[in-house]
């Protein structure tokens, strides 16, 4: 099967197995997916690639430096989702502060995940097209 979906997703997760499962699942949805499991690799990719349309960041297992990397996504105008196994007011506040478009709690509901990804990609694509036409 050829991958005809033009959207490139970035999956960031410290847990290798979860990262494999997420990238495999998203690949089966015909997205182009890059998987990263360290902040260093995450930062390198952000500085070398302009091809990311959406990022999914599982913050479990990362230290507080993950938030600075998320801020870089916001600065680059790359929409992103935060994934977490816990929900707290502090986590919600921190996610909003760095520009996350949504906070999804694990275990993920497949339908919700796909709908959120679709919406963000569609919205982001339309916004970028609108900006291009104005320039």
MARMI-407791 format. One record per residue: residue number from 1; x, y, z of N, C-alpha, C in turn; residue in one letter. Coordinates in steps of 0.1 Angstrom, whole numbers, padded with zeros to 4 digits. Layout:
N
     k     n.X     n.Y     n.Z    ca.X    ca.Y    ca.Z     c.X     c.Y     c.Z   r
   NUM       X       Y       Z       X       Y       Z       X       Y       Z   A
...
! end
This chain:
135
     k     n.X     n.Y     n.Z    ca.X    ca.Y    ca.Z     c.X     c.Y     c.Z   r
     1    0008   -0012    0000    0000    0000    0000    0009    0012    0000   X
     2    0006    0022   -0009    0014    0034   -0009    0008    0044    0001   X
     3    0017    0053    0006    0013    0063    0015    0010    0076    0008   X
     4   -0003    0078    0006   -0007    0090   -0003   -0011    0102    0006   X
     5   -0011    0100    0019   -0015    0112    0027   -0003    0122    0028   X
     6   -0006    0134    0025    0005    0144    0024    0009    0149    0038   X
     7    0002    0145    0049    0005    0151    0062    0016    0143    0069   X
     8    0025    0150    0075    0037    0144    0082    0034    0147    0097   X
     9    0033    0136    0105    0031    0137    0119    0044    0133    0127   X
    10    0046    0140    0138    0057    0137    0147    0051    0131    0160   X
    11    0056    0119    0163    0052    0113    0176    0064    0113    0185   X
    12    0062    0118    0197    0073    0119    0207    0068    0111    0220   X
    13    0076    0101    0223    0072    0093    0235    0085    0086    0240   X
    14    0087    0087    0253    0099    0080    0260    0098    0065    0259   X
    15    0086    0060    0260    0083    0046    0260    0084    0040    0246   X
    16    0094    0032    0243    0097    0028    0230    0085    0020    0224   X
    17    0080    0011    0232    0068    0002    0228    0056    0011    0224   X
    18    0053    0020    0233    0041    0029    0230    0044    0037    0218   X
    19    0056    0042    0216    0060    0049    0204    0058    0041    0191   X
    20    0062    0028    0192    0061    0019    0181    0046    0017    0177   X
    21    0038    0015    0188    0024    0013    0186    0017    0025    0180   X
    22    0020    0037    0185    0014    0049    0180    0018    0052    0165   X
    23    0031    0050    0162    0036    0053    0148    0030    0042    0139   X
    24    0029    0030    0143    0023    0020    0135    0008    0023    0132   X
    25    0001    0026    0142   -0013    0029    0141   -0015    0041    0131   X
    26   -0008    0052    0134   -0009    0064    0125   -0005    0061    0111   X
    27    0005    0053    0109    0010    0049    0096   -0001    0041    0089   X
    28   -0008    0033    0096   -0020    0025    0090   -0031    0035    0086   X
    29   -0031    0046    0091   -0041    0056    0087   -0036    0065    0076   X
    30   -0025    0061    0070   -0018    0066    0058   -0011    0079    0061   X
    31   -0009    0083    0074   -0001    0094    0077    0014    0091    0076   X
    32    0022    0100    0072    0037    0099    0073    0040    0102    0087   X
    33    0048    0093    0094    0050    0095    0108    0065    0093    0111   X
    34    0070    0103    0119    0084    0102    0125    0082    0100    0140   X
    35    0089    0090    0145    0089    0087    0159    0102    0091    0166   X
    36    0101    0098    0177    0112    0103    0185    0110    0099    0199   X
    37    0121    0095    0206    0120    0091    0220    0129    0098    0230   X
    38    0135    0110    0225    0143    0118    0234    0141    0132    0231   X
    39    0144    0140    0241    0143    0155    0239    0153    0160    0230   X
    40    0165    0154    0231    0176    0158    0222    0172    0156    0207   X
    41    0167    0144    0204    0163    0141    0190    0151    0150    0186   X
    42    0142    0153    0195    0131    0161    0193    0136    0175    0189   X
    43    0145    0181    0197    0150    0194    0194    0158    0194    0181   X
    44    0165    0184    0178    0173    0183    0165    0163    0183    0153   X
    45    0153    0175    0154    0143    0175    0143    0136    0188    0141   X
    46    0133    0195    0152    0127    0208    0151    0136    0218    0144   X
    47    0149    0217    0146    0158    0227    0139    0161    0223    0125   X
    48    0159    0210    0121    0163    0206    0108    0152    0203    0098   X
    49    0139    0202    0104    0128    0198    0095    0117    0209    0095   X
    50    0113    0212    0084    0101    0221    0083    0089    0214    0078   X
    51    0090    0201    0078    0080    0192    0072    0069    0187    0082   X
    52    0069    0191    0094    0060    0186    0104    0047    0194    0104   X
    53    0036    0186    0102    0023    0192    0101    0016    0192    0115   X
    54    0019    0182    0123    0013    0180    0136    0021    0171    0145   X
    55    0022    0175    0158    0030    0166    0167    0021    0161    0178   X
    56    0024    0149    0182    0017    0142    0193    0028    0140    0204   X
    57    0027    0146    0215    0037    0146    0225    0032    0139    0238   X
    58    0037    0127    0240    0034    0119    0253    0044    0124    0263   X
    59    0039    0131    0273    0048    0137    0282    0053    0128    0293   X
    60    0047    0116    0294    0050    0106    0304    0065    0102    0303   X
    61    0072    0103    0314    0086    0099    0315    0096    0110    0311   X
    62    0091    0121    0306    0100    0133    0304    0101    0142    0316   X
    63    0112    0149    0317    0113    0159    0328    0107    0172    0323   X
    64    0109    0182    0331    0103    0195    0328    0108    0202    0315   X
    65    0119    0197    0309    0124    0203    0297    0115    0200    0285   X
    66    0106    0190    0286    0097    0187    0275    0089    0200    0272   X
    67    0086    0207    0282    0077    0219    0280    0084    0230    0271   X
    68    0097    0231    0273    0104    0241    0264    0104    0236    0250   X
    69    0105    0223    0247    0104    0218    0234    0090    0220    0228   X
    70    0080    0218    0236    0066    0221    0232    0065    0236    0228   X
    71    0071    0245    0236    0071    0259    0233    0077    0262    0219   X
    72    0088    0254    0216    0094    0256    0203    0084    0252    0192   X
    73    0076    0242    0194    0065    0238    0184    0056    0250    0182   X
    74    0052    0256    0194    0043    0268    0193    0049    0279    0185   X
    75    0062    0282    0188    0069    0293    0181    0070    0290    0166   X
    76    0071    0277    0162    0072    0273    0148    0058    0272    0142   X
    77    0047    0275    0150    0033    0274    0145    0030    0259    0140   X
    78    0035    0250    0147    0032    0236    0145    0022    0232    0155   X
    79    0010    0228    0151    0000    0224    0161    0004    0211    0167   X
    80    0000    0209    0180    0004    0197    0187   -0006    0193    0198   X
    81   -0006    0181    0201   -0014    0175    0212   -0005    0170    0223   X
    82   -0010    0171    0235   -0003    0165    0246   -0010    0153    0250   X
    83   -0003    0142    0252   -0009    0129    0257   -0003    0127    0271   X
    84   -0012    0122    0280   -0008    0120    0293   -0016    0109    0300   X
    85   -0011    0102    0309   -0018    0091    0316   -0026    0097    0328   X
    86   -0023    0110    0331   -0029    0116    0343   -0036    0130    0338   X
    87   -0046    0134    0346   -0052    0146    0343   -0052    0154    0356   X
    88   -0047    0167    0355   -0047    0176    0367   -0048    0190    0362   X
    89   -0052    0199    0371   -0054    0213    0367   -0040    0219    0363   X
    90   -0030    0214    0370   -0016    0220    0366   -0012    0215    0352   X
    91   -0015    0203    0349   -0011    0198    0336   -0019    0205    0325   X
    92   -0032    0207    0327   -0040    0215    0318   -0035    0229    0316   X
    93   -0031    0235    0327   -0026    0249    0326   -0013    0249    0319   X
    94   -0004    0240    0322    0009    0240    0315    0008    0237    0300   X
    95   -0001    0228    0297   -0004    0225    0283   -0009    0237    0275   X
    96   -0018    0244    0281   -0023    0257    0275   -0012    0267    0274   X
    97   -0004    0268    0284    0007    0278    0284    0017    0276    0273   X
    98    0020    0264    0269    0029    0262    0258    0023    0260    0245   X
    99    0010    0262    0244    0003    0262    0231   -0003    0249    0226   X
   100   -0004    0240    0235   -0011    0227    0230   -0025    0229    0226   X
   101   -0029    0223    0215   -0042    0224    0210   -0052    0216    0218   X
   102   -0047    0205    0224   -0056    0196    0232   -0047    0188    0241   X
   103   -0054    0183    0251   -0048    0174    0261   -0056    0161    0261   X
   104   -0050    0150    0257   -0057    0137    0256   -0052    0128    0267   X
   105   -0061    0121    0274   -0057    0113    0285   -0057    0098    0280   X
   106   -0046    0091    0284   -0045    0077    0280   -0052    0069    0290   X
   107   -0058    0057    0287   -0057    0052    0273   -0065    0060    0263   X
   108   -0060    0061    0251   -0066    0070    0241   -0078    0063    0235   X
   109   -0088    0071    0232   -0100    0067    0225   -0097    0069    0210   X
   110   -0096    0058    0203   -0091    0059    0189   -0100    0069    0181   X
   111   -0112    0069    0182   -0121    0078    0174   -0118    0092    0178   X
   112   -0117    0095    0190   -0114    0109    0195   -0100    0113    0190   X
   113   -0090    0105    0190   -0077    0108    0186   -0077    0111    0171   X
   114   -0083    0103    0163   -0084    0105    0148   -0092    0117    0145   X
   115   -0103    0120    0152   -0111    0132    0149   -0103    0144    0152   X
   116   -0096    0144    0164   -0088    0156    0168   -0076    0158    0158   X
   117   -0070    0148    0154   -0059    0149    0144   -0064    0155    0131   X
   118   -0075    0149    0126   -0081    0154    0113   -0085    0169    0114   X
   119   -0092    0172    0125   -0096    0186    0127   -0084    0196    0127   X
   120   -0074    0192    0135   -0062    0201    0136   -0055    0202    0122   X
   121   -0054    0191    0115   -0047    0192    0102   -0055    0200    0092   X
   122   -0068    0198    0092   -0077    0206    0083   -0076    0220    0086   X
   123   -0078    0224    0099   -0078    0238    0104   -0064    0244    0101   X
   124   -0053    0237    0104   -0040    0242    0101   -0037    0245    0086   X
   125   -0042    0235    0078   -0040    0236    0064   -0048    0248    0058   X
   126   -0060    0249    0062   -0068    0261    0058   -0062    0274    0062   X
   127   -0057    0275    0074   -0051    0287    0079   -0039    0291    0071   X
   128   -0031    0281    0068   -0018    0283    0061   -0022    0287    0046   X
   129   -0032    0281    0040   -0036    0285    0027   -0041    0300    0027   X
   130   -0049    0303    0037   -0054    0317    0038   -0043    0327    0040   X
   131   -0033    0324    0048   -0022    0332    0050   -0013    0334    0037   X
   132   -0012    0323    0030   -0004    0324    0017   -0011    0333    0007   X
   133   -0024    0332    0007   -0031    0340   -0003   -0031    0355    0001   X
   134   -0029    0358    0014   -0029    0372    0018   -0015    0379    0015   X
   135   -0005    0371    0015    0008    0376    0013    0011    0380   -0001   X
! end
